[in-house]
């Protein structure tokens, strides 16, 4: 029998386990019940990169010691950007001594679940699929049983991902906008050109992200356009013919072998604004709130910060206001970088060149980018400084060097690409503006 509890957390992924652990530490919170629907769900193609802000959220709580996290992780200094024109890679490093960590998703889930199971104030319910939720009560069914059970709690937290069962109870839709698809494959026994960095390789139909997850394993996450031909055979051919040529020669052979042996995993890249966190009785954290393109690898960091904020703020309205503000820039950065890096027309090419030029010429912009990317800086004003400088460089790139006259067709194309990026960023902020006006 499940003991009575004032707190219930639905979903035992990294964010759900961490939410239960942070809640269990709060004085007077009472026991926490954590519902896990599928013990095998941890072994999937999902978030693995932790920015420094996410690591601090995990470790400053006292739930994890940094060394026990590092034992299961690979340290990363930042990102190496490989331009589409095959010019020299640009290294974007975390400021100072900060490092990111990549922990294979299943290993991180196992570690946090072990912590949750061992915590006396947490009752861990395995194989319990929550079917419906209403304020103060949820219905669930245990694996192998036909009858539903009812559980009552004063506070129910949905950490159950994109299809959260808590969202309908709040009157919220589960809908989201498709951006693209992601193909994932593990590459074995290869060396990266810049070890200690995540590699973002541009020039193909979508960005390719490579990062080491273990001494002998590198994860390749390949962005595939939403309008690409469906079917594994078409996708394999596309990856071999349109993506593999852009990879460094030392990696290309293993990449072709891995996709030929049908080792691909898939998921859809979708966008939903991180706007509504529920209320003090039914709350949302992590992907249950919203999500953006994974190019910037912010998902888990934002989810862990949600969990910390939910405990730290006494007033739920203040918590929601703070999280809306803090997550706007990560959303806009993910959208703008994805659109700039995936565009195929000449205007998008000029925008990319401007970004490369900005990073090469201005060390402070490289640092600002990493502070924005890692969630250290959340000010839209700071973000706008970099964006405006990039726009200026993109338009200057449309000037013919031999006569310094504007090539109008190129300017029009560049402005069109900038406009698309602006529209993407506007979609991130429009819901917030509408809510503020209301």
C-alpha positions as CSV (number, residue, x, y, z in Angstrom):
1,X,0.0,0.0,0.0
2,X,1.2,3.5,-0.8
3,X,1.5,5.7,2.2
4,X,-0.3,9.0,2.3
5,X,1.7,11.8,0.8
6,X,1.4,15.6,0.4
7,X,3.5,15.6,-2.7
8,X,3.3,13.4,-5.8
9,X,5.7,13.5,-8.8
10,X,4.7,11.9,-12.1
11,X,7.6,10.8,-14.2
12,X,10.9,9.3,-13.0
13,X,13.3,10.6,-15.7
14,X,16.2,12.9,-14.6
15,X,13.9,15.9,-14.0
16,X,11.3,13.9,-12.2
17,X,13.7,12.1,-9.9
18,X,15.5,15.4,-9.1
19,X,12.2,17.1,-8.4
20,X,11.2,14.4,-5.9
21,X,14.6,14.6,-4.2
22,X,14.5,18.4,-3.9
23,X,10.9,18.3,-2.6
24,X,11.9,15.7,0.0
25,X,14.6,18.0,1.4
26,X,12.2,20.9,2.1
27,X,11.3,21.2,5.7
28,X,7.7,20.3,6.3
29,X,7.1,19.0,2.8
30,X,6.1,15.6,4.1
31,X,6.7,12.4,2.2
32,X,6.9,12.4,-1.6
33,X,5.6,9.7,-3.9
34,X,7.3,9.3,-7.2
35,X,5.5,7.4,-10.0
36,X,7.5,5.7,-12.6
37,X,5.6,4.3,-15.6
38,X,8.3,2.2,-17.3
39,X,11.7,1.1,-15.9
40,X,13.0,0.7,-19.5
41,X,12.2,4.2,-20.7
42,X,15.5,5.4,-19.5
43,X,17.3,3.6,-22.3
44,X,16.4,6.0,-25.1
45,X,17.7,8.7,-27.3
46,X,17.3,11.8,-25.0
47,X,19.1,14.6,-23.3
48,X,22.7,13.9,-22.2
49,X,24.5,17.3,-22.2
50,X,24.6,19.3,-18.9
51,X,25.7,23.0,-19.0
52,X,27.5,24.4,-15.9
53,X,24.2,25.9,-14.7
54,X,22.6,22.5,-14.8
55,X,25.5,20.9,-13.0
56,X,25.3,23.5,-10.2
57,X,21.6,22.9,-9.8
58,X,22.3,19.2,-9.3
59,X,25.2,19.6,-7.0
60,X,24.5,22.6,-4.9
61,X,21.3,21.0,-3.7
62,X,23.5,18.4,-2.0
63,X,21.7,15.6,-3.8
64,X,24.7,14.7,-5.9
65,X,28.4,15.2,-5.3
66,X,30.2,16.6,-8.3
67,X,32.8,13.8,-8.3
68,X,30.1,11.0,-8.4
69,X,28.5,12.8,-11.4
70,X,31.9,13.2,-13.1
71,X,32.7,9.5,-12.7
72,X,29.8,8.8,-15.1
73,X,30.4,11.7,-17.4
74,X,32.8,13.2,-20.0
75,X,33.9,16.7,-19.4
76,X,33.5,19.3,-22.3
77,X,35.1,22.7,-22.6
78,X,32.5,24.0,-25.0
79,X,31.7,23.7,-28.7
80,X,33.7,23.6,-31.9
81,X,31.8,25.1,-34.9
82,X,32.8,23.7,-38.3
83,X,31.6,26.3,-40.9
84,X,29.8,25.3,-44.1
85,X,32.6,26.7,-46.2
86,X,35.1,24.3,-44.6
87,X,37.2,27.1,-43.1
88,X,38.9,26.6,-39.8
89,X,36.8,25.5,-36.8
90,X,35.7,28.1,-34.3
91,X,36.1,27.2,-30.7
92,X,33.5,28.5,-28.2
93,X,34.7,27.8,-24.7
94,X,32.8,28.1,-21.4
95,X,34.1,31.1,-19.5
96,X,36.9,30.6,-16.9
97,X,37.1,27.1,-15.5
98,X,33.5,26.2,-16.2
99,X,33.0,22.8,-18.0
100,X,30.0,21.0,-19.3
101,X,29.4,17.3,-18.7
102,X,27.9,14.7,-21.0
103,X,26.4,11.8,-19.2
104,X,24.7,9.0,-21.2
105,X,21.0,9.4,-20.6
106,X,20.4,5.9,-19.1
107,X,23.4,6.3,-16.7
108,X,22.0,9.6,-15.4
109,X,18.5,8.2,-14.9
110,X,19.9,5.2,-13.1
111,X,22.0,7.4,-10.8
112,X,19.1,9.7,-9.8
113,X,16.6,6.8,-9.5
114,X,19.0,5.1,-7.1
115,X,19.1,8.3,-5.0
116,X,15.3,8.5,-5.0
117,X,14.8,4.9,-4.0
118,X,17.3,5.3,-1.2
119,X,15.7,8.5,0.2
120,X,13.5,7.6,3.2
121,X,11.1,10.5,2.5
122,X,10.4,9.2,-1.1
123,X,8.1,6.3,-1.9
124,X,9.1,5.0,-5.3
125,X,6.3,3.4,-7.2
126,X,7.6,1.4,-10.2
127,X,5.5,0.3,-13.2
128,X,2.7,2.8,-12.4
129,X,1.1,4.5,-15.4
130,X,-0.8,7.6,-14.4
131,X,-4.0,7.7,-16.5
132,X,-5.7,10.9,-15.3
133,X,-5.2,13.8,-13.0
134,X,-7.4,16.3,-11.3
135,X,-6.6,18.7,-8.5
136,X,-5.7,16.7,-5.4
137,X,-6.0,13.3,-7.0
138,X,-4.6,11.0,-9.7
139,X,-5.6,7.7,-11.1
140,X,-3.0,5.1,-12.0
141,X,-2.7,1.5,-13.1
142,X,0.2,-0.8,-12.1
143,X,1.7,-3.0,-14.8
144,X,-0.1,-6.4,-15.0
145,X,-3.2,-5.2,-13.1
146,X,-6.5,-4.4,-14.7
147,X,-8.0,-2.1,-12.1
148,X,-7.1,1.5,-11.6
149,X,-6.1,2.9,-8.3
150,X,-6.7,6.4,-6.8
151,X,-4.0,8.4,-5.0
152,X,-4.6,11.7,-3.3
153,X,-1.9,14.5,-2.8
154,X,-2.0,18.1,-2.0
155,X,0.6,19.0,-4.6
156,X,1.0,17.0,-7.9
157,X,4.0,17.8,-10.1
158,X,4.1,16.7,-13.8
159,X,7.6,15.8,-14.8
160,X,6.2,13.4,-17.4
161,X,7.6,15.0,-20.6
162,X,6.0,16.3,-23.8
163,X,2.8,14.3,-23.5
164,X,2.3,15.2,-19.8
165,X,-1.0,13.8,-18.4
166,X,-1.0,16.9,-16.0
167,X,-1.4,19.4,-18.9
168,X,-5.0,18.4,-19.7
169,X,-5.9,18.7,-16.0
170,X,-4.8,22.3,-16.2
171,X,-6.8,23.0,-19.4
172,X,-3.6,23.1,-21.5
173,X,-3.0,21.5,-24.9
174,X,-0.4,18.9,-25.6
175,X,0.1,20.3,-29.1
176,X,3.5,21.6,-30.3
177,X,5.0,22.7,-33.6
178,X,7.2,20.3,-35.6
179,X,10.6,21.9,-36.5
180,X,12.6,19.0,-37.9
181,X,13.6,15.4,-37.0
182,X,16.7,14.1,-35.3
183,X,18.5,10.9,-36.2
184,X,20.9,9.6,-33.6
185,X,23.7,7.1,-34.0
186,X,26.6,6.0,-31.8
187,X,30.1,6.0,-33.3
188,X,32.7,3.7,-31.9
189,X,36.5,4.1,-31.5
190,X,37.0,7.4,-33.3
191,X,39.0,10.5,-32.5
192,X,37.4,13.9,-32.8
193,X,39.4,16.7,-34.3
194,X,39.0,18.8,-31.1
195,X,38.6,16.4,-28.2
196,X,36.9,17.9,-25.2
197,X,34.5,19.9,-27.4
198,X,31.1,19.2,-28.8
199,X,31.3,19.4,-32.6
200,X,28.7,21.3,-34.6
201,X,29.2,20.6,-38.3
202,X,27.4,22.7,-40.8
203,X,26.9,22.6,-44.5
204,X,24.6,19.6,-44.9
205,X,20.8,19.8,-45.0
206,X,20.8,20.3,-41.2
207,X,23.4,20.7,-38.4
208,X,25.3,17.6,-37.1
209,X,26.2,17.6,-33.4
210,X,28.9,15.2,-32.3
211,X,30.0,14.7,-28.7
212,X,31.8,12.1,-26.7
213,X,29.7,10.1,-24.2
214,X,32.4,7.6,-23.2
215,X,36.1,7.0,-23.9
216,X,35.2,4.8,-26.9
217,X,31.8,6.3,-27.9
218,X,30.7,9.4,-29.7
219,X,27.1,10.4,-30.1
220,X,26.1,11.8,-33.5
221,X,22.8,13.7,-33.6
222,X,21.8,14.7,-37.1
223,X,19.1,17.2,-37.8
224,X,16.9,16.2,-40.7
225,X,14.4,18.6,-42.4
226,X,10.8,18.1,-41.7
227,X,10.0,17.7,-45.4
228,X,12.6,15.0,-46.0
229,X,11.3,11.7,-47.5
230,X,10.0,9.3,-44.9
231,X,11.2,5.8,-44.4
232,X,14.4,4.3,-43.0
233,X,15.8,3.4,-46.5
234,X,15.3,7.0,-47.8
235,X,16.8,8.5,-44.6
236,X,19.8,6.2,-44.6
237,X,20.6,7.1,-48.2
238,X,20.2,10.8,-47.4
239,X,22.6,10.6,-44.4
240,X,25.1,8.8,-46.5
241,X,24.9,11.0,-49.6
242,X,24.1,14.5,-48.2
243,X,25.5,14.5,-44.7
244,X,28.6,12.1,-44.6
245,X,30.6,14.3,-47.1
246,X,30.6,17.1,-44.6
247,X,32.1,15.0,-41.8
248,X,35.9,15.0,-41.1
249,X,37.5,12.1,-43.0
250,X,38.5,10.4,-39.8
251,X,34.9,10.1,-38.8
252,X,33.2,9.5,-42.2
253,X,33.9,5.7,-42.5
254,X,32.5,4.9,-39.0
255,X,29.5,7.1,-39.7
256,X,28.6,5.3,-42.9
257,X,29.2,1.9,-41.3
258,X,26.9,2.7,-38.3
259,X,24.0,4.0,-40.5
260,X,24.4,1.0,-42.9
261,X,24.0,-1.4,-39.9
262,X,20.7,0.1,-39.0
263,X,21.8,1.6,-35.6
264,X,19.8,4.7,-36.0
265,X,17.4,6.1,-33.4
266,X,14.8,8.8,-34.2
267,X,12.8,11.6,-32.5
268,X,10.9,14.6,-33.6
269,X,12.3,18.1,-32.8
270,X,9.3,20.2,-31.7
271,X,8.7,23.6,-30.1
272,X,6.3,24.6,-27.4
273,X,6.8,27.8,-25.4
274,X,7.8,27.4,-21.8
275,X,4.9,29.6,-20.7
276,X,2.6,27.8,-18.3
277,X,3.9,26.1,-15.1
278,X,0.5,25.3,-13.7
279,X,-0.4,26.4,-10.2
280,X,0.5,25.7,-6.6
281,X,-1.6,22.5,-6.6
282,X,-0.8,21.1,-10.1
283,X,2.6,22.1,-11.3
284,X,4.8,21.4,-14.4
285,X,8.5,21.1,-14.7
286,X,10.9,20.1,-17.6
287,X,9.6,19.2,-21.0
288,X,6.0,19.1,-19.5
289,X,6.2,22.9,-19.5
290,X,7.8,23.3,-23.0
291,X,10.8,22.6,-25.2
292,X,12.8,24.0,-28.1
293,X,15.2,22.7,-30.7
294,X,17.9,20.6,-29.0
295,X,20.8,22.2,-30.9
296,X,21.7,24.3,-27.8
297,X,21.4,21.2,-25.5
298,X,19.5,23.2,-22.8
299,X,16.7,20.8,-22.1
300,X,18.0,19.1,-18.9
301,X,19.5,22.3,-17.5
302,X,16.2,24.1,-17.8
303,X,14.4,21.2,-16.2
304,X,16.7,21.0,-13.2
305,X,16.4,24.8,-12.7
306,X,12.6,24.4,-12.8
307,X,12.8,21.8,-10.0
308,X,15.1,24.1,-7.9
309,X,12.8,27.1,-8.4
310,X,9.7,25.2,-7.5
311,X,11.2,24.6,-4.1
312,X,13.0,27.9,-3.6
313,X,10.0,30.2,-4.3
314,X,7.3,30.4,-1.6
315,X,4.9,32.2,-4.0
316,X,4.0,30.2,-7.1
317,X,3.2,33.3,-9.2
318,X,6.7,34.6,-8.5
319,X,8.2,31.2,-9.5
320,X,6.3,31.2,-12.8
321,X,7.2,34.8,-13.5
322,X,10.9,34.1,-12.9
323,X,11.0,31.0,-15.0
324,X,9.2,32.7,-17.9
325,X,11.8,35.5,-17.8
326,X,14.8,33.2,-17.5
327,X,13.8,30.8,-20.3
328,X,12.9,33.4,-23.0
329,X,16.5,33.9,-24.2
330,X,17.4,30.2,-24.3
331,X,14.3,29.7,-26.5
332,X,15.2,32.6,-28.8
333,X,18.9,31.5,-29.1
334,X,17.9,27.9,-30.0
335,X,15.5,29.1,-32.6
336,X,17.8,31.7,-34.2
337,X,20.8,29.4,-34.3
338,X,18.8,26.6,-35.8
339,X,17.4,28.8,-38.5
340,X,20.7,30.4,-39.3
341,X,22.5,27.1,-39.4
342,X,20.0,25.1,-41.4
343,X,19.0,27.6,-44.1
344,X,20.0,26.7,-47.6
345,X,19.6,29.9,-49.6
346,X,22.2,32.6,-50.2
347,X,20.7,34.9,-47.5
348,X,21.1,32.2,-44.8
349,X,24.7,31.6,-46.1
350,X,25.4,35.3,-45.5
351,X,23.9,35.2,-42.0
352,X,26.1,32.2,-41.2
353,X,29.2,34.0,-42.5
354,X,28.3,37.0,-40.3
355,X,28.1,34.7,-37.3
356,X,31.5,33.2,-38.0
357,X,33.0,36.6,-38.6
358,X,31.5,37.9,-35.3
359,X,32.9,35.0,-33.3
360,X,36.3,35.2,-35.0
361,X,36.7,38.9,-34.6
362,X,35.2,39.5,-31.2
363,X,36.4,37.3,-28.2
364,X,33.7,39.0,-26.1
365,X,31.0,37.7,-28.5
366,X,32.3,34.1,-28.2
367,X,32.1,34.5,-24.4
368,X,28.7,36.1,-24.5
369,X,27.4,33.3,-26.8
370,X,28.5,30.7,-24.3
371,X,27.1,32.6,-21.3
372,X,23.8,32.8,-23.2
373,X,24.0,29.2,-24.4
374,X,24.7,27.8,-20.9
375,X,21.9,29.8,-19.2
376,X,24.3,32.0,-17.3
377,X,23.0,35.2,-19.0
378,X,19.2,35.4,-19.5
379,X,18.9,39.1,-20.4
380,X,17.2,39.8,-23.7
381,X,19.2,43.0,-23.9
382,X,22.5,41.1,-23.9
383,X,21.1,38.8,-26.5
384,X,20.1,41.7,-28.7
385,X,23.6,43.2,-28.7
386,X,24.9,40.0,-30.3
387,X,22.0,39.8,-32.7
388,X,22.3,43.4,-33.9
389,X,26.1,43.0,-34.5
390,X,25.4,39.8,-36.5
391,X,22.8,41.6,-38.6
392,X,25.3,44.4,-39.4
393,X,28.0,41.9,-40.4
394,X,25.5,40.0,-42.6
395,X,24.5,43.1,-44.5
396,X,28.1,44.2,-44.9
397,X,28.7,40.7,-46.4
398,X,26.3,41.7,-49.2
399,X,28.6,44.5,-50.4
400,X,30.6,43.8,-53.6
401,X,34.2,44.2,-52.6
402,X,35.4,45.3,-56.1
403,X,33.1,48.4,-56.3
404,X,31.6,48.7,-52.8
405,X,28.1,48.8,-54.3
406,X,25.2,46.9,-52.8
407,X,24.2,43.8,-54.7
408,X,20.5,44.3,-54.3
409,X,19.5,40.7,-54.9
410,X,21.9,39.5,-52.3
411,X,20.7,42.1,-49.8
412,X,17.1,41.1,-50.4
413,X,18.0,37.5,-49.8
414,X,19.9,38.3,-46.6
415,X,17.2,40.5,-45.3
416,X,14.7,37.7,-46.0
417,X,16.7,35.2,-43.9
418,X,17.1,37.7,-41.1
419,X,13.3,38.2,-41.3
420,X,12.7,34.5,-40.9
421,X,15.0,34.4,-37.8
422,X,13.1,37.4,-36.4
423,X,9.8,35.7,-37.0
424,X,11.1,32.6,-35.2
425,X,12.2,34.6,-32.2
426,X,8.9,36.5,-32.2
427,X,7.1,33.1,-31.9
428,X,9.0,32.6,-28.7
429,X,8.1,35.9,-27.1
430,X,4.5,36.4,-28.5
431,X,2.8,34.2,-25.9
432,X,4.6,36.0,-23.1
433,X,3.7,39.4,-24.5
434,X,0.1,38.3,-24.9
435,X,0.0,37.1,-21.3
436,X,1.5,40.4,-20.1
437,X,-1.1,42.4,-22.0
438,X,-3.9,40.4,-20.4
